[in-house]
Amino acid sequence: MYMQSTITIPVDQQVAQAWDAAGDQERQKAQALVGLWLREILSEKRRSLEEIMDEAGRKAEARGLTQEILDSILKDR
């Protein structure tokens, strides 16, 4: 198991509002997805961003993040 650390990333206002309105389960799934993306992007320099994001999306979906959940997280509330 990985030890967790907290980082701060600037986002646009719409993302910040969606985050504030999200429930605990939605936040946990979003954190997992962002963590996967960052790990892949920062550790795999040879692959294209599209390939990395596709793989991260597949992993997130396998862990229960559906398009509907992602849409609700990103939806303008």
N, CA, C and O atoms as a Maestro MAE file, in Angstrom:
{
 s_m_m2io_version
 :::
 2.0.0
}

f_m_ct {
 s_m_title
 :::
 protein
 m_atom[308] {
  # First column is atom index #
  i_m_mmod_type
  r_m_x_coord
  r_m_y_coord
  r_m_z_coord
  i_m_residue_number
  s_m_chain_name
  s_m_pdb_residue_name
  s_m_pdb_atom_name
  i_m_atomic_number
  :::
  1 25 0.844 -1.184 0.000 1 A "MET " " N  " 7
  2 3 0.000 0.000 0.000 1 A "MET " " CA " 6
  3 2 0.886 1.243 0.000 1 A "MET " " C  " 6
  4 15 1.922 1.284 0.663 1 A "MET " " O  " 8
  5 25 0.458 2.255 -0.756 2 A "TYR " " N  " 7
  6 3 1.200 3.499 -0.853 2 A "TYR " " CA " 6
  7 2 0.821 4.431 0.295 2 A "TYR " " C  " 6
  8 15 -0.332 4.482 0.724 2 A "TYR " " O  " 8
  9 25 1.817 5.162 0.778 3 A "MET " " N  " 7
  10 3 1.515 6.219 1.739 3 A "MET " " CA " 6
  11 2 0.985 7.398 0.929 3 A "MET " " C  " 6
  12 15 1.467 7.673 -0.170 3 A "MET " " O  " 8
  13 25 0.003 8.081 1.473 4 A "GLN " " N  " 7
  14 3 -0.577 9.197 0.745 4 A "GLN " " CA " 6
  15 2 0.006 10.517 1.228 4 A "GLN " " C  " 6
  16 15 0.307 10.690 2.408 4 A "GLN " " O  " 8
  17 25 0.155 11.436 0.293 5 A "SER " " N  " 7
  18 3 0.567 12.803 0.570 5 A "SER " " CA " 6
  19 2 -0.439 13.719 -0.087 5 A "SER " " C  " 6
  20 15 -1.166 13.303 -0.989 5 A "SER " " O  " 8
  21 25 -0.488 14.943 0.349 6 A "THR " " N  " 7
  22 3 -1.398 15.933 -0.215 6 A "THR " " CA " 6
  23 2 -0.597 16.926 -1.044 6 A "THR " " C  " 6
  24 15 0.445 17.419 -0.612 6 A "THR " " O  " 8
  25 25 -1.106 17.216 -2.261 7 A "ILE " " N  " 7
  26 3 -0.519 18.235 -3.118 7 A "ILE " " CA " 6
  27 2 -1.618 19.236 -3.474 7 A "ILE " " C  " 6
  28 15 -2.803 18.950 -3.304 7 A "ILE " " O  " 8
  29 25 -1.226 20.394 -3.962 8 A "THR " " N  " 7
  30 3 -2.184 21.417 -4.381 8 A "THR " " CA " 6
  31 2 -1.983 21.682 -5.863 8 A "THR " " C  " 6
  32 15 -0.866 21.935 -6.314 8 A "THR " " O  " 8
  33 25 -3.080 21.621 -6.619 9 A "ILE " " N  " 7
  34 3 -3.033 21.853 -8.062 9 A "ILE " " CA " 6
  35 2 -4.070 22.903 -8.411 9 A "ILE " " C  " 6
  36 15 -5.244 22.727 -8.085 9 A "ILE " " O  " 8
  37 25 -3.677 23.998 -9.067 10 A "PRO " " N  " 7
  38 3 -4.649 24.992 -9.493 10 A "PRO " " CA " 6
  39 2 -5.601 24.409 -10.538 10 A "PRO " " C  " 6
  40 15 -5.172 23.702 -11.449 10 A "PRO " " O  " 8
  41 25 -6.887 24.706 -10.402 11 A "VAL " " N  " 7
  42 3 -7.907 24.279 -11.360 11 A "VAL " " CA " 6
  43 2 -8.819 25.470 -11.647 11 A "VAL " " C  " 6
  44 15 -8.807 26.467 -10.926 11 A "VAL " " O  " 8
  45 25 -9.606 25.346 -12.708 12 A "ASP " " N  " 7
  46 3 -10.529 26.438 -13.003 12 A "ASP " " CA " 6
  47 2 -11.693 26.420 -12.011 12 A "ASP " " C  " 6
  48 15 -11.893 25.446 -11.284 12 A "ASP " " O  " 8
  49 25 -12.440 27.497 -11.996 13 A "GLN " " N  " 7
  50 3 -13.519 27.671 -11.020 13 A "GLN " " CA " 6
  51 2 -14.596 26.595 -11.140 13 A "GLN " " C  " 6
  52 15 -15.141 26.150 -10.130 13 A "GLN " " O  " 8
  53 25 -14.900 26.184 -12.345 14 A "GLN " " N  " 7
  54 3 -15.928 25.156 -12.560 14 A "GLN " " CA " 6
  55 2 -15.515 23.838 -11.901 14 A "GLN " " C  " 6
  56 15 -16.343 23.177 -11.273 14 A "GLN " " O  " 8
  57 25 -14.264 23.455 -12.036 15 A "VAL " " N  " 7
  58 3 -13.775 22.223 -11.413 15 A "VAL " " CA " 6
  59 2 -13.811 22.370 -9.891 15 A "VAL " " C  " 6
  60 15 -14.212 21.443 -9.188 15 A "VAL " " O  " 8
  61 25 -13.398 23.520 -9.387 16 A "ALA " " N  " 7
  62 3 -13.404 23.747 -7.938 16 A "ALA " " CA " 6
  63 2 -14.823 23.674 -7.373 16 A "ALA " " C  " 6
  64 15 -15.030 23.111 -6.298 16 A "ALA " " O  " 8
  65 25 -15.785 24.228 -8.074 17 A "GLN " " N  " 7
  66 3 -17.174 24.176 -7.615 17 A "GLN " " CA " 6
  67 2 -17.705 22.749 -7.636 17 A "GLN " " C  " 6
  68 15 -18.411 22.331 -6.718 17 A "GLN " " O  " 8
  69 25 -17.364 21.999 -8.689 18 A "ALA " " N  " 7
  70 3 -17.800 20.605 -8.772 18 A "ALA " " CA " 6
  71 2 -17.182 19.800 -7.631 18 A "ALA " " C  " 6
  72 15 -17.850 18.954 -7.036 18 A "ALA " " O  " 8
  73 25 -15.928 20.056 -7.328 19 A "TRP " " N  " 7
  74 3 -15.251 19.366 -6.219 19 A "TRP " " CA " 6
  75 2 -15.948 19.676 -4.895 19 A "TRP " " C  " 6
  76 15 -16.209 18.776 -4.098 19 A "TRP " " O  " 8
  77 25 -16.242 20.941 -4.670 20 A "ASP " " N  " 7
  78 3 -16.900 21.346 -3.423 20 A "ASP " " CA " 6
  79 2 -18.268 20.691 -3.270 20 A "ASP " " C  " 6
  80 15 -18.687 20.371 -2.158 20 A "ASP " " O  " 8
  81 25 -18.957 20.493 -4.381 21 A "ALA " " N  " 7
  82 3 -20.307 19.926 -4.343 21 A "ALA " " CA " 6
  83 2 -20.302 18.388 -4.327 21 A "ALA " " C  " 6
  84 15 -21.332 17.770 -4.056 21 A "ALA " " O  " 8
  85 25 -19.162 17.778 -4.613 22 A "ALA " " N  " 7
  86 3 -19.086 16.317 -4.717 22 A "ALA " " CA " 6
  87 2 -19.172 15.661 -3.343 22 A "ALA " " C  " 6
  88 15 -18.732 16.223 -2.340 22 A "ALA " " O  " 8
  89 25 -19.742 14.473 -3.319 23 A "GLY " " N  " 7
  90 3 -19.791 13.683 -2.098 23 A "GLY " " CA " 6
  91 2 -18.465 12.963 -1.868 23 A "GLY " " C  " 6
  92 15 -17.576 12.998 -2.718 23 A "GLY " " O  " 8
  93 25 -18.342 12.321 -0.727 24 A "ASP " " N  " 7
  94 3 -17.107 11.623 -0.380 24 A "ASP " " CA " 6
  95 2 -16.735 10.556 -1.404 24 A "ASP " " C  " 6
  96 15 -15.573 10.448 -1.795 24 A "ASP " " O  " 8
  97 25 -17.714 9.772 -1.839 25 A "GLN " " N  " 7
  98 3 -17.434 8.702 -2.796 25 A "GLN " " CA " 6
  99 2 -16.948 9.270 -4.122 25 A "GLN " " C  " 6
  100 15 -16.004 8.745 -4.713 25 A "GLN " " O  " 8
  101 25 -17.581 10.333 -4.592 26 A "GLU " " N  " 7
  102 3 -17.157 10.970 -5.840 26 A "GLU " " CA " 6
  103 2 -15.745 11.519 -5.708 26 A "GLU " " C  " 6
  104 15 -14.940 11.387 -6.630 26 A "GLU " " O  " 8
  105 25 -15.435 12.134 -4.572 27 A "ARG " " N  " 7
  106 3 -14.092 12.682 -4.354 27 A "ARG " " CA " 6
  107 2 -13.040 11.575 -4.325 27 A "ARG " " C  " 6
  108 15 -11.961 11.729 -4.897 27 A "ARG " " O  " 8
  109 25 -13.347 10.473 -3.668 28 A "GLN " " N  " 7
  110 3 -12.390 9.365 -3.614 28 A "GLN " " CA " 6
  111 2 -12.100 8.827 -5.007 28 A "GLN " " C  " 6
  112 15 -10.951 8.529 -5.333 28 A "GLN " " O  " 8
  113 25 -13.124 8.704 -5.819 29 A "LYS " " N  " 7
  114 3 -12.931 8.214 -7.181 29 A "LYS " " CA " 6
  115 2 -12.147 9.221 -8.022 29 A "LYS " " C  " 6
  116 15 -11.281 8.834 -8.808 29 A "LYS " " O  " 8
  117 25 -12.445 10.497 -7.860 30 A "ALA " " N  " 7
  118 3 -11.708 11.528 -8.591 30 A "ALA " " CA " 6
  119 2 -10.243 11.546 -8.153 30 A "ALA " " C  " 6
  120 15 -9.351 11.691 -8.989 30 A "ALA " " O  " 8
  121 25 -9.989 11.402 -6.862 31 A "GLN " " N  " 7
  122 3 -8.614 11.373 -6.365 31 A "GLN " " CA " 6
  123 2 -7.856 10.183 -6.944 31 A "GLN " " C  " 6
  124 15 -6.691 10.306 -7.320 31 A "GLN " " O  " 8
  125 25 -8.519 9.036 -7.014 32 A "ALA " " N  " 7
  126 3 -7.877 7.847 -7.575 32 A "ALA " " CA " 6
  127 2 -7.539 8.065 -9.044 32 A "ALA " " C  " 6
  128 15 -6.451 7.707 -9.495 32 A "ALA " " O  " 8
  129 25 -8.468 8.648 -9.787 33 A "LEU " " N  " 7
  130 3 -8.251 8.892 -11.206 33 A "LEU " " CA " 6
  131 2 -7.109 9.886 -11.423 33 A "LEU " " C  " 6
  132 15 -6.228 9.645 -12.248 33 A "LEU " " O  " 8
  133 25 -7.120 10.983 -10.698 34 A "VAL " " N  " 7
  134 3 -6.061 11.992 -10.841 34 A "VAL " " CA " 6
  135 2 -4.716 11.398 -10.434 34 A "VAL " " C  " 6
  136 15 -3.700 11.649 -11.084 34 A "VAL " " O  " 8
  137 25 -4.710 10.618 -9.371 35 A "GLY " " N  " 7
  138 3 -3.475 9.970 -8.939 35 A "GLY " " CA " 6
  139 2 -2.908 9.047 -10.007 35 A "GLY " " C  " 6
  140 15 -1.701 9.032 -10.247 35 A "GLY " " O  " 8
  141 25 -3.788 8.277 -10.647 36 A "LEU " " N  " 7
  142 3 -3.349 7.401 -11.743 36 A "LEU " " CA " 6
  143 2 -2.771 8.213 -12.897 36 A "LEU " " C  " 6
  144 15 -1.708 7.892 -13.428 36 A "LEU " " O  " 8
  145 25 -3.481 9.259 -13.271 37 A "TRP " " N  " 7
  146 3 -2.997 10.090 -14.372 37 A "TRP " " CA " 6
  147 2 -1.629 10.679 -14.054 37 A "TRP " " C  " 6
  148 15 -0.716 10.612 -14.876 37 A "TRP " " O  " 8
  149 25 -1.486 11.253 -12.866 38 A "LEU " " N  " 7
  150 3 -0.211 11.882 -12.512 38 A "LEU " " CA " 6
  151 2 0.917 10.859 -12.458 38 A "LEU " " C  " 6
  152 15 2.013 11.113 -12.958 38 A "LEU " " O  " 8
  153 25 0.655 9.714 -11.857 39 A "ARG " " N  " 7
  154 3 1.689 8.673 -11.778 39 A "ARG " " CA " 6
  155 2 2.147 8.278 -13.175 39 A "ARG " " C  " 6
  156 15 3.345 8.158 -13.433 39 A "ARG " " O  " 8
  157 25 1.195 8.078 -14.070 40 A "GLU " " N  " 7
  158 3 1.534 7.671 -15.427 40 A "GLU " " CA " 6
  159 2 2.240 8.788 -16.193 40 A "GLU " " C  " 6
  160 15 3.255 8.549 -16.848 40 A "GLU " " O  " 8
  161 25 1.716 9.983 -16.113 41 A "ILE " " N  " 7
  162 3 2.279 11.109 -16.856 41 A "ILE " " CA " 6
  163 2 3.703 11.417 -16.399 41 A "ILE " " C  " 6
  164 15 4.578 11.691 -17.221 41 A "ILE " " O  " 8
  165 25 3.929 11.373 -15.108 42 A "LEU " " N  " 7
  166 3 5.228 11.762 -14.575 42 A "LEU " " CA " 6
  167 2 6.259 10.643 -14.615 42 A "LEU " " C  " 6
  168 15 7.455 10.916 -14.511 42 A "LEU " " O  " 8
  169 25 5.839 9.404 -14.760 43 A "SER " " N  " 7
  170 3 6.801 8.318 -14.742 43 A "SER " " CA " 6
  171 2 7.067 7.713 -16.116 43 A "SER " " C  " 6
  172 15 8.099 7.068 -16.301 43 A "SER " " O  " 8
  173 25 6.195 7.894 -17.060 44 A "GLU " " N  " 7
  174 3 6.338 7.287 -18.382 44 A "GLU " " CA " 6
  175 2 6.529 8.365 -19.438 44 A "GLU " " C  " 6
  176 15 5.554 8.835 -20.025 44 A "GLU " " O  " 8
  177 25 7.744 8.754 -19.683 45 A "LYS " " N  " 7
  178 3 8.020 9.828 -20.643 45 A "LYS " " CA " 6
  179 2 7.924 9.373 -22.100 45 A "LYS " " C  " 6
  180 15 7.766 10.206 -22.993 45 A "LYS " " O  " 8
  181 25 8.018 8.074 -22.352 46 A "ARG " " N  " 7
  182 3 8.077 7.592 -23.728 46 A "ARG " " CA " 6
  183 2 6.720 7.428 -24.374 46 A "ARG " " C  " 6
  184 15 6.630 7.386 -25.601 46 A "ARG " " O  " 8
  185 25 5.673 7.334 -23.597 47 A "ARG " " N  " 7
  186 3 4.339 7.119 -24.168 47 A "ARG " " CA " 6
  187 2 3.649 8.462 -24.400 47 A "ARG " " C  " 6
  188 15 3.948 9.458 -23.741 47 A "ARG " " O  " 8
  189 25 2.732 8.462 -25.344 48 A "SER " " N  " 7
  190 3 1.990 9.692 -25.617 48 A "SER " " CA " 6
  191 2 0.994 9.953 -24.488 48 A "SER " " C  " 6
  192 15 0.574 9.030 -23.791 48 A "SER " " O  " 8
  193 25 0.634 11.186 -24.324 49 A "LEU " " N  " 7
  194 3 -0.348 11.554 -23.310 49 A "LEU " " CA " 6
  195 2 -1.672 10.836 -23.563 49 A "LEU " " C  " 6
  196 15 -2.333 10.406 -22.618 49 A "LEU " " O  " 8
  197 25 -2.055 10.705 -24.808 50 A "GLU " " N  " 7
  198 3 -3.306 10.015 -25.144 50 A "GLU " " CA " 6
  199 2 -3.268 8.559 -24.682 50 A "GLU " " C  " 6
  200 15 -4.241 8.063 -24.113 50 A "GLU " " O  " 8
  201 25 -2.150 7.872 -24.923 51 A "GLU " " N  " 7
  202 3 -2.019 6.481 -24.481 51 A "GLU " " CA " 6
  203 2 -2.104 6.371 -22.968 51 A "GLU " " C  " 6
  204 15 -2.765 5.479 -22.436 51 A "GLU " " O  " 8
  205 25 -1.435 7.277 -22.286 52 A "ILE " " N  " 7
  206 3 -1.431 7.268 -20.821 52 A "ILE " " CA " 6
  207 2 -2.829 7.513 -20.281 52 A "ILE " " C  " 6
  208 15 -3.269 6.820 -19.364 52 A "ILE " " O  " 8
  209 25 -3.535 8.492 -20.841 53 A "MET " " N  " 7
  210 3 -4.867 8.818 -20.360 53 A "MET " " CA " 6
  211 2 -5.853 7.694 -20.668 53 A "MET " " C  " 6
  212 15 -6.733 7.407 -19.857 53 A "MET " " O  " 8
  213 25 -5.717 7.063 -21.817 54 A "ASP " " N  " 7
  214 3 -6.577 5.924 -22.144 54 A "ASP " " CA " 6
  215 2 -6.391 4.800 -21.131 54 A "ASP " " C  " 6
  216 15 -7.366 4.222 -20.651 54 A "ASP " " O  " 8
  217 25 -5.149 4.495 -20.810 55 A "GLU " " N  " 7
  218 3 -4.888 3.431 -19.838 55 A "GLU " " CA " 6
  219 2 -5.406 3.808 -18.453 55 A "GLU " " C  " 6
  220 15 -6.012 2.983 -17.769 55 A "GLU " " O  " 8
  221 25 -5.170 5.051 -18.040 56 A "ALA " " N  " 7
  222 3 -5.662 5.500 -16.736 56 A "ALA " " CA " 6
  223 2 -7.183 5.420 -16.688 56 A "ALA " " C  " 6
  224 15 -7.753 5.046 -15.663 56 A "ALA " " O  " 8
  225 25 -7.840 5.766 -17.787 57 A "GLY " " N  " 7
  226 3 -9.293 5.672 -17.857 57 A "GLY " " CA " 6
  227 2 -9.781 4.243 -17.731 57 A "GLY " " C  " 6
  228 15 -10.771 3.977 -17.049 57 A "GLY " " O  " 8
  229 25 -9.088 3.322 -18.388 58 A "ARG " " N  " 7
  230 3 -9.463 1.909 -18.280 58 A "ARG " " CA " 6
  231 2 -9.287 1.400 -16.849 58 A "ARG " " C  " 6
  232 15 -10.130 0.664 -16.338 58 A "ARG " " O  " 8
  233 25 -8.195 1.793 -16.214 59 A "LYS " " N  " 7
  234 3 -7.960 1.373 -14.827 59 A "LYS " " CA " 6
  235 2 -9.020 1.960 -13.897 59 A "LYS " " C  " 6
  236 15 -9.525 1.265 -13.015 59 A "LYS " " O  " 8
  237 25 -9.357 3.235 -14.089 60 A "ALA " " N  " 7
  238 3 -10.374 3.868 -13.252 60 A "ALA " " CA " 6
  239 2 -11.728 3.196 -13.450 60 A "ALA " " C  " 6
  240 15 -12.464 2.979 -12.487 60 A "ALA " " O  " 8
  241 25 -12.054 2.868 -14.689 61 A "GLU " " N  " 7
  242 3 -13.324 2.189 -14.971 61 A "GLU " " CA " 6
  243 2 -13.352 0.809 -14.308 61 A "GLU " " C  " 6
  244 15 -14.379 0.387 -13.776 61 A "GLU " " O  " 8
  245 25 -12.225 0.121 -14.347 62 A "ALA " " N  " 7
  246 3 -12.149 -1.199 -13.713 62 A "ALA " " CA " 6
  247 2 -12.335 -1.100 -12.203 62 A "ALA " " C  " 6
  248 15 -12.760 -2.059 -11.559 62 A "ALA " " O  " 8
  249 25 -12.013 0.070 -11.641 63 A "ARG " " N  " 7
  250 3 -12.161 0.295 -10.203 63 A "ARG " " CA " 6
  251 2 -13.508 0.908 -9.851 63 A "ARG " " C  " 6
  252 15 -13.744 1.259 -8.695 63 A "ARG " " O  " 8
  253 25 -14.401 1.041 -10.842 64 A "GLY " " N  " 7
  254 3 -15.758 1.476 -10.547 64 A "GLY " " CA " 6
  255 2 -16.127 2.883 -10.979 64 A "GLY " " C  " 6
  256 15 -17.263 3.304 -10.762 64 A "GLY " " O  " 8
  257 25 -15.211 3.623 -11.579 65 A "LEU " " N  " 7
  258 3 -15.536 4.977 -12.034 65 A "LEU " " CA " 6
  259 2 -16.231 4.867 -13.386 65 A "LEU " " C  " 6
  260 15 -15.603 4.522 -14.387 65 A "LEU " " O  " 8
  261 25 -17.524 5.161 -13.413 66 A "THR " " N  " 7
  262 3 -18.291 5.098 -14.660 66 A "THR " " CA " 6
  263 2 -18.317 6.473 -15.319 66 A "THR " " C  " 6
  264 15 -17.974 7.477 -14.696 66 A "THR " " O  " 8
  265 25 -18.725 6.507 -16.575 67 A "GLN " " N  " 7
  266 3 -18.852 7.782 -17.276 67 A "GLN " " CA " 6
  267 2 -19.881 8.669 -16.573 67 A "GLN " " C  " 6
  268 15 -19.711 9.886 -16.502 67 A "GLN " " O  " 8
  269 25 -20.941 8.061 -16.060 68 A "GLU " " N  " 7
  270 3 -21.976 8.827 -15.366 68 A "GLU " " CA " 6
  271 2 -21.416 9.493 -14.107 68 A "GLU " " C  " 6
  272 15 -21.721 10.653 -13.829 68 A "GLU " " O  " 8
  273 25 -20.605 8.766 -13.353 69 A "ILE " " N  " 7
  274 3 -20.011 9.340 -12.141 69 A "ILE " " CA " 6
  275 2 -19.064 10.463 -12.523 69 A "ILE " " C  " 6
  276 15 -19.090 11.531 -11.910 69 A "ILE " " O  " 8
  277 25 -18.227 10.236 -13.530 70 A "LEU " " N  " 7
  278 3 -17.295 11.274 -13.974 70 A "LEU " " CA " 6
  279 2 -18.049 12.507 -14.461 70 A "LEU " " C  " 6
  280 15 -17.675 13.634 -14.136 70 A "LEU " " O  " 8
  281 25 -19.114 12.296 -15.242 71 A "ASP " " N  " 7
  282 3 -19.926 13.423 -15.715 71 A "ASP " " CA " 6
  283 2 -20.510 14.204 -14.547 71 A "ASP " " C  " 6
  284 15 -20.522 15.435 -14.571 71 A "ASP " " O  " 8
  285 25 -20.995 13.503 -13.526 72 A "SER " " N  " 7
  286 3 -21.586 14.196 -12.386 72 A "SER " " CA " 6
  287 2 -20.538 14.982 -11.620 72 A "SER " " C  " 6
  288 15 -20.836 16.042 -11.070 72 A "SER " " O  " 8
  289 25 -19.316 14.475 -11.577 73 A "ILE " " N  " 7
  290 3 -18.238 15.198 -10.898 73 A "ILE " " CA " 6
  291 2 -17.899 16.473 -11.661 73 A "ILE " " C  " 6
  292 15 -17.660 17.522 -11.063 73 A "ILE " " O  " 8
  293 25 -17.882 16.369 -12.981 74 A "LEU " " N  " 7
  294 3 -17.472 17.510 -13.815 74 A "LEU " " CA " 6
  295 2 -18.622 18.444 -14.181 74 A "LEU " " C  " 6
  296 15 -18.406 19.544 -14.687 74 A "LEU " " O  " 8
  297 25 -19.850 17.988 -13.916 75 A "LYS " " N  " 7
  298 3 -21.027 18.770 -14.299 75 A "LYS " " CA " 6
  299 2 -21.042 20.123 -13.586 75 A "LYS " " C  " 6
  300 15 -20.691 20.227 -12.411 75 A "LYS " " O  " 8
  301 25 -21.447 21.131 -14.305 76 A "ASP " " N  " 7
  302 3 -21.591 22.473 -13.736 76 A "ASP " " CA " 6
  303 2 -22.768 22.478 -12.778 76 A "ASP " " C  " 6
  304 15 -23.913 22.297 -13.192 76 A "ASP " " O  " 8
  305 25 -22.494 22.683 -11.513 77 A "ARG " " N  " 7
  306 3 -23.569 22.667 -10.506 77 A "ARG " " CA " 6
  307 2 -23.924 24.052 -10.093 77 A "ARG " " C  " 6
  308 15 -24.806 24.239 -9.255 77 A "ARG " " O  " 8
  :::
 }
 m_bond[307] {
  # First column is bond index #
  i_m_from
  i_m_to
  i_m_order
  :::
  1 1 2 1
  2 2 3 1
  3 3 4 2
  4 3 5 1
  5 5 6 1
  6 6 7 1
  7 7 8 2
  8 7 9 1
  9 9 10 1
  10 10 11 1
  11 11 12 2
  12 11 13 1
  13 13 14 1
  14 14 15 1
  15 15 16 2
  16 15 17 1
  17 17 18 1
  18 18 19 1
  19 19 20 2
  20 19 21 1
  21 21 22 1
  22 22 23 1
  23 23 24 2
  24 23 25 1
  25 25 26 1
  26 26 27 1
  27 27 28 2
  28 27 29 1
  29 29 30 1
  30 30 31 1
  31 31 32 2
  32 31 33 1
  33 33 34 1
  34 34 35 1
  35 35 36 2
  36 35 37 1
  37 37 38 1
  38 38 39 1
  39 39 40 2
  40 39 41 1
  41 41 42 1
  42 42 43 1
  43 43 44 2
  44 43 45 1
  45 45 46 1
  46 46 47 1
  47 47 48 2
  48 47 49 1
  49 49 50 1
  50 50 51 1
  51 51 52 2
  52 51 53 1
  53 53 54 1
  54 54 55 1
  55 55 56 2
  56 55 57 1
  57 57 58 1
  58 58 59 1
  59 59 60 2
  60 59 61 1
  61 61 62 1
  62 62 63 1
  63 63 64 2
  64 63 65 1
  65 65 66 1
  66 66 67 1
  67 67 68 2
  68 67 69 1
  69 69 70 1
  70 70 71 1
  71 71 72 2
  72 71 73 1
  73 73 74 1
  74 74 75 1
  75 75 76 2
  76 75 77 1
  77 77 78 1
  78 78 79 1
  79 79 80 2
  80 79 81 1
  81 81 82 1
  82 82 83 1
  83 83 84 2
  84 83 85 1
  85 85 86 1
  86 86 87 1
  87 87 88 2
  88 87 89 1
  89 89 90 1
  90 90 91 1
  91 91 92 2
  92 91 93 1
  93 93 94 1
  94 94 95 1
  95 95 96 2
  96 95 97 1
  97 97 98 1
  98 98 99 1
  99 99 100 2
  100 99 101 1
  101 101 102 1
  102 102 103 1
  103 103 104 2
  104 103 105 1
  105 105 106 1
  106 106 107 1
  107 107 108 2
  108 107 109 1
  109 109 110 1
  110 110 111 1
  111 111 112 2
  112 111 113 1
  113 113 114 1
  114 114 115 1
  115 115 116 2
  116 115 117 1
  117 117 118 1
  118 118 119 1
  119 119 120 2
  120 119 121 1
  121 121 122 1
  122 122 123 1
  123 123 124 2
  124 123 125 1
  125 125 126 1
  126 126 127 1
  127 127 128 2
  128 127 129 1
  129 129 130 1
  130 130 131 1
  131 131 132 2
  132 131 133 1
  133 133 134 1
  134 134 135 1
  135 135 136 2
  136 135 137 1
  137 137 138 1
  138 138 139 1
  139 139 140 2
  140 139 141 1
  141 141 142 1
  142 142 143 1
  143 143 144 2
  144 143 145 1
  145 145 146 1
  146 146 147 1
  147 147 148 2
  148 147 149 1
  149 149 150 1
  150 150 151 1
  151 151 152 2
  152 151 153 1
  153 153 154 1
  154 154 155 1
  155 155 156 2
  156 155 157 1
  157 157 158 1
  158 158 159 1
  159 159 160 2
  160 159 161 1
  161 161 162 1
  162 162 163 1
  163 163 164 2
  164 163 165 1
  165 165 166 1
  166 166 167 1
  167 167 168 2
  168 167 169 1
  169 169 170 1
  170 170 171 1
  171 171 172 2
  172 171 173 1
  173 173 174 1
  174 174 175 1
  175 175 176 2
  176 175 177 1
  177 177 178 1
  178 178 179 1
  179 179 180 2
  180 179 181 1
  181 181 182 1
  182 182 183 1
  183 183 184 2
  184 183 185 1
  185 185 186 1
  186 186 187 1
  187 187 188 2
  188 187 189 1
  189 189 190 1
  190 190 191 1
  191 191 192 2
  192 191 193 1
  193 193 194 1
  194 194 195 1
  195 195 196 2
  196 195 197 1
  197 197 198 1
  198 198 199 1
  199 199 200 2
  200 199 201 1
  201 201 202 1
  202 202 203 1
  203 203 204 2
  204 203 205 1
  205 205 206 1
  206 206 207 1
  207 207 208 2
  208 207 209 1
  209 209 210 1
  210 210 211 1
  211 211 212 2
  212 211 213 1
  213 213 214 1
  214 214 215 1
  215 215 216 2
  216 215 217 1
  217 217 218 1
  218 218 219 1
  219 219 220 2
  220 219 221 1
  221 221 222 1
  222 222 223 1
  223 223 224 2
  224 223 225 1
  225 225 226 1
  226 226 227 1
  227 227 228 2
  228 227 229 1
  229 229 230 1
  230 230 231 1
  231 231 232 2
  232 231 233 1
  233 233 234 1
  234 234 235 1
  235 235 236 2
  236 235 237 1
  237 237 238 1
  238 238 239 1
  239 239 240 2
  240 239 241 1
  241 241 242 1
  242 242 243 1
  243 243 244 2
  244 243 245 1
  245 245 246 1
  246 246 247 1
  247 247 248 2
  248 247 249 1
  249 249 250 1
  250 250 251 1
  251 251 252 2
  252 251 253 1
  253 253 254 1
  254 254 255 1
  255 255 256 2
  256 255 257 1
  257 257 258 1
  258 258 259 1
  259 259 260 2
  260 259 261 1
  261 261 262 1
  262 262 263 1
  263 263 264 2
  264 263 265 1
  265 265 266 1
  266 266 267 1
  267 267 268 2
  268 267 269 1
  269 269 270 1
  270 270 271 1
  271 271 272 2
  272 271 273 1
  273 273 274 1
  274 274 275 1
  275 275 276 2
  276 275 277 1
  277 277 278 1
  278 278 279 1
  279 279 280 2
  280 279 281 1
  281 281 282 1
  282 282 283 1
  283 283 284 2
  284 283 285 1
  285 285 286 1
  286 286 287 1
  287 287 288 2
  288 287 289 1
  289 289 290 1
  290 290 291 1
  291 291 292 2
  292 291 293 1
  293 293 294 1
  294 294 295 1
  295 295 296 2
  296 295 297 1
  297 297 298 1
  298 298 299 1
  299 299 300 2
  300 299 301 1
  301 301 302 1
  302 302 303 1
  303 303 304 2
  304 303 305 1
  305 305 306 1
  306 306 307 1
  307 307 308 2
  :::
 }
}
